[in-house]
Amino acid sequence: MQANRFERQDPSKRSEVTLFLFLTFILIPTLTVGLVGAYGFAIWISQMFLSGPPTG
């Protein structure tokens, strides 16, 4: 049996820094922009269907 096959290795400092930078500068801003855009789109669609076209 290979007992060492399933041992967990600690991540290196470089991989932790790389993951932190990816999360901080790429993933979180992308998700934030997507969520705000989806919320705005949902509000726009709901206004179109619930309140109808603007009258003036």
Secondary structure, 3 states (H helix, E strand, C coil): CCHHHHCCCCCCHHHHHHHHHHHHHHHHHHHHHHHHHHHHHHHHHHHHHHCCCCCC
